[in-house]
């Protein structure tokens, strides 16, 4: 079969591709946002921006199974306004819509382990929301929920390695004694492939992890043994997320986007649920902690694929996303009409807007200078989504790929307003201090107006 992998060149993706090439006859469509190349005839590298429904639809054409390994913790543009949870929602919704239109037989999503108490961090809430969004698109979804994934170049495990390697004495906060079922990346790859080869025809949830319940302290001890270190470990009776984040960032040198979600999640026990086990018939027995850590340090890293151009096309672009309340009984076209009625009233001293057929023009109130032209994409605009292309205007740079959209969540609980790939004509520092701030203010004010309208 043809297996499409979004997020193919991350830590899990590269190990998964290597496992598919070594132990199966399947073909791989490796999707990433940068240009790559592979000499292996069974691997086709495709560049696609998952924020673009058109691009991800083209990338998934001809695939049988689609694997989703994407998390939007890192910014995808030079300026990214919005919460990572909202970026995650758009990416997952695009992937589900594209999979539906390409007749994908199954989606496999590798997400986070969901604790039994259901009191989730924002990070885990986002993982669960992605799972639900993918399930809303009429395609069977296999949700593989994982805790810590061990293996060569694991970003989360590398933090533990750095802490263990650099500190002869470690004062361990309370969260270091939290129990979990981590998994070695090759065992995870085996389960992903088994899911692809054994579809059920409906949604399923599988908790992925070793049978052994271990604490983060035990992982530190096993890591120290492999490194030949003997750090002095002192248990502290408290848990302070803020101090832990600062301490881990300072010692490990890891970025905020990686450390904060990790620390926010470790207060939960990441333990497998018996009812979410994979079938015994798959014959997969995961490694224990000792073997997983040992192989992490001894296994060579796999499937390195060179990147073609060093330049990334979105370096000079803007992405801005806001989550809003969707008024009851209002459709997305209704909200769009409300927006284009409300905006000239809100900016009345400075701006006037004219709409004719599919085109919307923003002009200054005095001298009638054309600032911005939006053109509605009739083909891509549906009942639950309205899409406009940024065509021209004084505020728009040449070779612009900007898009402005409103879309409703599948359950119609909220609305997403998003500006994608917008390239301003203003000098960057001027744009940051003027147009970018105005756009954010306008969208927040419109969000409050929607909420007020709904409360009336």
N, C-alpha and C positions, 0 to 999 in steps of 0.2 A: 504494500500500500504506500501511498504518498502521505508523509507526516509533515505538516507545517508547524514550525516552532517559532512563536513570537517571543523575543528575548533570547534568541539562540546563542548569543555570544557572552552571556553572563556566566557565572560560576556553574549553576545547575545546567544551563543549556549546553555548554561545551562538553561537559561530562556525559550528558544524555546523548548528544550526537555521536560521541565516541562509542558509547555502548551500542547504539543502533547499528553503526558501521561494523562493529566487531562481532555482534551476535545475531543479527537479523539480515534479511534481504530487502528491507524497506528503503525507500528513497526519502530524502530529507529536503524540505524547502526551509532554508534558514533565513528568518526575517529579522532585520535590524534597521536602525535609523541611519546607519553609516554604511558606506560602500565597502563591501568585502569581496574576497575571491577565494575559491577553493579548487585544488587540483583533482579532488575526488569526484568521479563522474556521478556518484549517487547523491551529491550535495549541490543544490542550487541556491546560491546566495541572492537574496532579494532585498533591496533597500525600500523601506516604507515607513512613513510617519504615521503612527497609530492614532494620532489626533485627526488624521484625514481618513474619513470613511471610504473615500474613493480609492486611496492608495492601498489601504489594508484589504479592501475587496479584491483589487487586482492581484495582490500578493497571494491571497488564499485560493485563487482559481485553480481547479484541478486537484485539490487536496482531498483526502479522505478523512483524516483526523487533524484537528487543530489543537496544539498545546500552548497554553497561555502561562508564561513565566514572567510577566511584566509587572514591575512595581515602579511607581513614579516618584520615588524619593529624591532623585536628582533632577535639577532644573533642565528643561529641554530647550530653553530659549535664553537669550541674553538677559531679558527681563521676564520673570514669571510671577504674575500676581495671582494669589489664590492659595487655597489649602490643598495639600497633597491628596487628601481624600476626594476632593472634587476632580482633580486631574485623573485619579484612579478610576472614578466613575465614568468619565468620558471615554477613556481608553477601553475599558471593559465593555461599555455599551457599543462602541464602534466595532469591537471584535465580535460581539454577539450578533450585531446586525449583519456584518460582513459574512460571518459563518453561515447565517441563515440564507442569505442570497446566493451563496456558493454551494449550497446543499452539502455542507459538512455533516458527516455522520455522527461525530462525537467531539465534544470539547473536553479537554483535560486541563484542569486548573490546579496549579500547585500554590496553595495559600498557607495560612497560618493555623496552628492548632487552636481550637476554641475551648477555653476552660469551662468546666462544668458549672461554675457559679455565674457565668454569663455577665459578670461585671467586667466589661472589657475596656482596655485602653483604646485610644483613638486609632492607634495603629492596627489593632486586631479588629476593631469595628469596621475599618476600611476593607480589610481582607474579607470579612464576612459579607459586606455590601457588594464587593466585586463578585463573590460567589453567587449571590442572589441575582445580580444584574445579568450575569451570564446565563443563569437558569431561566430567565424571563423570555428567551428568544427561541423557544420551540425546538431546541436541539438538546439531546441528552448530554448532561454535564457530569463528569467524574471529578469531584472535588477532593484533592489529596491535601489533607491538612497536616502540616509539619511544624515541629518546634525548631530547635537548633540543627542545622545541617552541617555535618563535619566533612572535611575533605580539603585537598590542596587548593589554596587560594580562596577559601571560604572567608568572606569579609567579616562575618560575625565571629567565627572561630579565631580569625587572625587577631582580634582584640584580646582574646584570652591568652593567645600565644605571646603577644607583646607585653601584657601585664606580667605574665609568669617569667618571661625572659629578662625583664628590666628591674623587677622588684625583689630584693633578697628578703624583705619582710612585707607581708600584706595584711592589712586590717580588713577583714571581709565583712561587708555589710550584710544585713539579714537576708537580702534577696539571693545571696550566693548559696544559701541553703535550700532554695526552692527546688523542688523535684521536677524532672522532665523526662521525656523519652526522646533523646536526640536520635539522629539517623545519619549513617554514612551516605555520601552522595551517590555512590554506585548502587547501593541498595534502593535508594529513591529512584534512580534511573530504571532499575529492573521493574519496579512497581508501575512506573509510568508506561513502560512498554507493554507490560502485562495488561494494563487497562486498555491500551490501544488495540491489543489483539483479542480482548475478551469484552466486547461491548455488551451492555445489559439491555439497552433500549429505553432506559429511563434514567433519572438522576440518581446518583449514589454519592455517599460520603465515605472516605477511607482515611482513618487516622494512621499516619506513617511515622514509625519510630521503632527503635530497638525495644526488645522485651524488658530490658533492664531499666529500672527507675534510678536515675542518678541526679545529684545536685550539681550546681555550677562549681561548688567547691571540689567535688570529686573529679570534675573535668579538669580543673586547675591542677589537682594532684597528679592525674594521669598525664597531663601535658608536661608538667615539671619532670616527671620520670623520663619521658622521651627526650627532653632537652638536657637531661643530666643535671638538673637544678634541684636544690633542696631549700626552697623558701620557707621561712617561718610564717605560719598562718595563724592569725588571731581572729576569732569570731567576735564581731561587734553585735550587740543586742538590738540595734535599731536599723531602720530603713529610711534613708533620706534620699529621695530621687534627685534633688537638685545637687546635693554634694556628690552623689554617685556619678552623675553626668559630668560634672566638672572634673572629678578625679579620673574617670576613665578617659575622657578627652585629653587631659593634660599628659597622662602617662603613656597612653597608646598612640596618640597623634591621629586617631581616627576622626573623620569629619562629623560634624553635628548631625547631619542627615542620617548617619548610620547609628551613632551612639544613642540618640534620644529615643527612637522607636524601640531599640533593644532594651534599654533600662525601663521604659514605660511598660514593657510587656513582661519582664522577668518577675514581677510581683505575682504573676499567675503561675499555677502549676500546669505545665504543658504535658498532660498525661493522656495516653490513648484511652478511648472508650471501647469496651469489648464488643458492643454492637456495631462498631465502625471498622471491624477488622477486614483484611483482604482474605479471599477464599484460600483454604489450605491447598486446594488443587493447583494453585500457582507455584507451589513449591519454593517459596521465597522465605528464607530465614535470615533476618538482618544480623549484622555483626554486633558484638557487644562493645562496650566503651573502650576497653583495652585494645582490641583489634582495630577499631575505627581510628583511634588516635595514632596508633602505630602506622597504619597504612597511609594516614594523612601526611606523615613525615617521610615516608619511603616511596610512595607512588609518584611517578613523574606526572607533571601536568599535561593534559591531553588537548588535542584538537585546537591548536593555535591557528587562527586564520588572520592573515595580514589585512590591515585596513588600507584601502586604496587612497584616497586623497586626505591630507591632514586637515584641510578646511572643512568645516561643518556649516551647512547652508543656513542654519537657523541662528548663527551667532549674532546677527544684527537685527533679529526679529523679536517680537513681543507676543507673549501669551498671557491672557488675563481671564480668569474664571471666577464666577460668583454663583453661589447656591441661593435660591430664592424660594419663597413660599408660592405655591401655585393655587390661586383662588379656586374654590370649589365650583364645579360646573363650567370652568373656563378652559378653553382649548389653547394650544400654543399660538395659533393665529390670532386669537382674541388678545393674548398678552402682547403680541407684537403690535397690534393696532393700538393697544393702550400705551405702549412704550413710545410710539411715534406721535401719539397725541400729547402725552405727558411731557416729552423732552423739550419741544419748543416753548411750552409754558414754563418749564423749570429754568430754561436758559433764555428766556424771552428778551432780556436786554442785549444779548450778544448774538443770538442764533435764530435763523429761520429754516424750516425744513419743508421741502415740497416732495410729494409722492405722485408719480404718474406711471401707471401700468406696473412694471417690475422695477423701476428705478426710483431711488430715493436720494435727494441731493441736500447736503448741508451747506448753507451759505451764511456769511456774516450778515447781520441785520443792516449794517451800514456799508455802502459801496457794493453790496451783493457779491462778495468774493467767494468763489467756489472752494470749499474746504475739503469736502469728502463726497464721493459718489458710491452708493451701495446698490448692487443689482441682485435682485432675488433670484436664486437658483430654483426654478420651477420644478425641475426633475428631482432634485434632492429634498425639496420641502414637502413634508407629509403632515398628517394631522398632529403628530406629537413632536414635530421638528420643523423649524423654519431656518433656512440657510441663506445668507447674503454674501456676495463676493465684494471685497473692497477694490473698486476699479480705478479710481483716479482722484485728483484733487490736490490742493496746495499742500496738505499735510501728509501726502502719500509719496513715498519714494518710488523710483523706477524699479521695475522687475519685482513688483509686490505680489505676494501670494496670499494676502490677508483674507480672512473669512470671519464673519460675525454670525453667531447662531444663538437660537433659543431651543432648548429641548426639554421635554418632560421626562421624569423618571418613569420606569415601567409601571410602578404602583401609583403614579400620579401624586405622590406625597410632596414632591418639590420640583423646582425648575432650575435648569442650569443655563446661565447666560455666559457665552464664551467668545473671546476674540482670539483668533489663531493666526500665527505667522504674519502678523502685521509689521510692516517695515516703515518707520516714520521718516519723513523728509527732514525734520528738524535735527540739528546736531544732537548727539546722544545726551549730553549733560543737560541741554536745554529741554529736551523731551522729558527726561526723568523728573525735572523740577516743574514742569508745566502740564503738558498734554496727558502724561501718564497719571498724574495726581488728579486731574480733572475727570478722566475716564473712571477712575476708581470711585471718586466721590459721586459721580452721576449714577453709577450702577448701584452703589449702596443706598442712595436716596430713592431710586426707583424700587429697590427691594422693600424699603420701608413703606412706600406708597402702595405696593401690592398687598403687603400685610394689613395696612390700614383699610384698604378696599375690601379685603376678605372679612375683616372684623365688623364691618358696617352691617 
